[in-house]
């Protein structure tokens, strides 16, 4: 007995549905069995890592924009990878919870500066002013070095680095310090007051362009 066209069509749909379901289950099962090295390799070779994470790995992900505030001294693993990590390479897992991949970078302007900080919650402004004038005068006369004075007098923790603040990103410093820094030449020593104290600053090098921001994919395991 021949079957009606509707019956045949419905049977075909049901067959396709279960076939698709089997493929999806097989893909999910395959993704679940992947080792960490295999997941990393898949992400690194995928044309679209986000689609790969969502459709193949079936895992959640987040996109993070990481700002690199200093290329000499890093504040966390995130900004260190954002600056030093290779594009498209996958790092981790971290805390056994996630992997990270650097997807792209954009530049920013960086200044290399050194500082001797005099805290006005400890000294009066009058003493800070007099002390800073004496320090700058001795440095300019060649009696002492900026590094020696930083070790002896700086109250901001820069004594450990002999005053060196490293390559600092535009936007990371107080606006009045950045404005004054822009006016100065390489090697100049100058002072800037802030709400917390007096900053004796040295423009160690001319500004340069470097990686300032990175787009990073975080895959939740």
C-alpha positions as CSV (number, residue, x, y, z in Angstrom):
1,X,0.0,0.0,0.0
2,X,1.5,3.3,-1.0
3,X,2.1,6.0,1.7
4,X,0.7,9.5,1.5
5,X,3.1,12.4,0.5
6,X,2.4,14.0,3.9
7,X,3.4,10.8,5.8
8,X,6.5,10.5,3.8
9,X,7.4,14.2,4.3
10,X,6.8,13.9,8.1
11,X,8.9,10.8,8.3
12,X,11.7,12.6,6.5
13,X,11.6,15.5,8.9
14,X,11.7,13.2,11.9
15,X,14.7,11.3,10.4
16,X,16.5,14.6,9.7
17,X,15.7,15.8,13.2
18,X,17.2,12.7,14.9
19,X,20.2,12.8,12.6
20,X,20.9,16.4,13.5
21,X,20.4,15.6,17.2
22,X,22.9,12.7,16.9
23,X,25.5,15.1,15.2
24,X,25.0,17.7,17.9
25,X,25.4,15.1,20.7
26,X,28.5,13.7,19.0
27,X,29.9,17.2,18.7
28,X,29.2,18.0,22.3
29,X,30.6,14.6,23.4
30,X,33.7,15.3,21.3
31,X,34.1,18.8,22.8
32,X,33.7,17.4,26.4
33,X,36.5,14.8,25.7
34,X,39.0,17.4,24.5
35,X,42.1,17.9,26.6
36,X,43.4,21.4,27.5
37,X,46.2,21.2,24.9
38,X,43.6,20.2,22.3
39,X,41.3,23.1,23.3
40,X,44.2,25.5,23.1
41,X,45.2,24.3,19.7
42,X,41.6,24.5,18.5
43,X,41.4,28.1,19.7
44,X,44.7,29.1,18.1
45,X,43.9,27.7,14.7
46,X,40.2,28.7,14.6
47,X,39.3,31.5,12.2
48,X,36.8,32.8,14.7
49,X,37.8,31.8,18.3
50,X,34.6,33.2,19.8
51,X,32.4,31.1,17.4
52,X,34.6,28.1,18.1
53,X,34.2,28.5,21.8
54,X,30.4,28.9,21.5
55,X,29.6,26.4,18.8
56,X,32.2,23.7,19.1
57,X,33.4,23.8,22.7
58,X,30.0,24.8,24.0
59,X,31.6,27.0,26.6
60,X,31.0,30.5,27.9
61,X,33.4,33.3,27.2
62,X,34.1,36.9,27.9
63,X,35.9,39.7,26.0
64,X,38.1,41.9,28.1
65,X,39.8,45.1,27.1
66,X,43.0,45.2,29.2
67,X,44.7,48.6,29.7
68,X,48.5,48.5,30.0
69,X,49.4,51.3,32.4
70,X,53.2,50.5,32.6
71,X,55.4,48.4,30.4
72,X,58.2,48.2,32.9
73,X,56.3,47.1,36.0
74,X,53.2,45.1,35.6
75,X,50.4,45.1,38.1
76,X,48.9,41.6,37.3
77,X,49.1,38.6,35.1
78,X,46.4,40.1,32.8
79,X,48.4,43.2,31.8
80,X,51.6,41.2,31.5
81,X,50.0,38.8,29.0
82,X,48.3,41.6,27.2
83,X,51.7,43.3,26.6
84,X,54.1,40.3,26.3
85,X,51.8,37.6,25.0
86,X,51.8,36.5,21.4
87,X,48.8,37.3,19.3
88,X,46.3,34.3,19.0
89,X,48.3,32.2,21.5
90,X,46.3,30.7,24.4
91,X,47.6,30.9,27.9
92,X,46.5,29.1,31.1
93,X,44.5,27.6,32.6
94,X,44.4,30.1,35.5
95,X,42.9,29.1,38.8
96,X,41.8,25.9,36.8
97,X,38.9,28.0,35.6
98,X,39.7,29.8,32.4
99,X,42.0,30.2,29.4
100,X,43.0,33.6,27.9
101,X,43.9,34.5,24.3
102,X,45.2,37.8,23.0
103,X,43.1,38.8,20.0
104,X,44.4,42.3,19.1
105,X,46.2,45.3,20.3
106,X,46.2,49.1,19.9
107,X,48.9,51.6,20.8
108,X,49.2,54.4,23.4
109,X,51.9,57.0,24.3
110,X,54.3,56.1,27.1
111,X,56.7,58.4,29.1
112,X,59.7,57.1,31.0
113,X,60.0,59.0,34.2
114,X,61.6,58.9,37.6
115,X,60.2,60.4,40.9
116,X,61.1,61.5,44.3
117,X,57.9,61.9,46.3
118,X,57.6,64.1,49.4
119,X,54.5,63.3,51.4
120,X,52.8,66.4,52.8
121,X,50.7,64.3,55.2
122,X,54.1,63.8,57.0
123,X,55.9,67.1,56.2
124,X,54.3,70.6,56.0
125,X,54.2,72.2,52.5
126,X,56.8,74.7,53.7
127,X,59.3,71.9,54.7
128,X,58.5,69.9,51.5
129,X,59.1,73.0,49.4
130,X,62.5,73.7,51.1
131,X,63.6,70.1,51.0
132,X,62.7,69.7,47.3
133,X,64.6,72.8,46.4
134,X,67.7,71.6,48.2
135,X,67.5,68.2,46.5
136,X,67.1,69.6,43.0
137,X,70.0,72.1,43.7
138,X,72.3,69.3,44.8
139,X,71.5,67.2,41.8
140,X,71.9,70.1,39.3
141,X,75.3,70.9,40.9
142,X,76.4,67.3,40.4
143,X,76.9,66.6,44.1
144,X,74.5,63.7,44.1
145,X,72.5,61.7,41.6
146,X,68.7,61.6,41.2
147,X,68.9,57.9,42.0
148,X,70.7,58.5,45.3
149,X,68.2,61.1,46.4
150,X,65.3,58.9,45.5
151,X,66.7,56.1,47.7
152,X,67.3,58.5,50.5
153,X,64.1,60.7,50.5
154,X,61.3,59.3,48.3
155,X,58.3,58.4,50.3
156,X,56.2,56.7,47.6
157,X,58.0,53.4,47.4
158,X,60.3,54.5,44.5
159,X,63.4,54.0,46.7
160,X,63.4,50.3,45.8
161,X,63.8,51.2,42.1
162,X,66.0,54.3,42.7
163,X,63.1,56.5,41.7
164,X,62.4,54.8,38.4
165,X,58.6,54.6,37.6
166,X,59.2,52.9,34.3
167,X,57.4,53.5,31.0
168,X,54.0,55.0,32.2
169,X,51.0,55.1,29.8
170,X,49.3,58.4,28.9
171,X,46.3,58.6,31.2
172,X,47.9,56.8,34.1
173,X,49.4,60.0,35.7
174,X,47.6,62.9,37.3
175,X,46.5,65.4,34.6
176,X,48.7,68.2,36.0
177,X,51.7,66.0,36.0
178,X,51.1,64.9,32.4
179,X,50.5,68.5,31.3
180,X,53.8,69.6,32.9
181,X,55.6,66.5,31.5
182,X,54.6,67.4,28.0
183,X,56.4,70.8,28.3
184,X,59.7,69.3,29.4
185,X,62.7,68.0,27.5
186,X,64.5,64.7,28.1
187,X,66.6,64.8,31.2
188,X,64.8,67.8,32.8
189,X,64.0,67.8,36.5
190,X,61.0,69.7,37.7
191,X,58.4,69.8,40.6
192,X,54.7,69.3,40.6
193,X,52.4,69.7,43.6
194,X,49.4,67.4,44.1
195,X,46.8,66.8,46.9
196,X,49.1,64.3,48.5
197,X,52.5,65.9,48.3
198,X,55.3,67.2,46.1
199,X,56.6,65.3,43.2
200,X,60.2,65.8,42.0
201,X,60.2,64.4,38.5
202,X,62.8,63.6,35.9
203,X,61.9,63.0,32.3
204,X,64.2,60.1,31.7
205,X,63.4,59.6,28.0
206,X,61.4,61.0,25.1
207,X,57.8,59.7,24.7
208,X,57.3,56.6,22.6
209,X,54.4,54.6,21.1
210,X,53.8,51.1,22.4
211,X,51.1,48.6,23.1
212,X,48.5,50.4,25.3
213,X,45.4,48.2,25.1
214,X,44.7,44.6,24.3
215,X,41.5,42.7,23.4
216,X,41.5,39.4,25.2
217,X,39.2,36.4,25.0
218,X,38.6,34.6,28.3
219,X,37.2,31.0,27.9
220,X,35.5,29.7,31.0
221,X,36.4,26.0,31.4
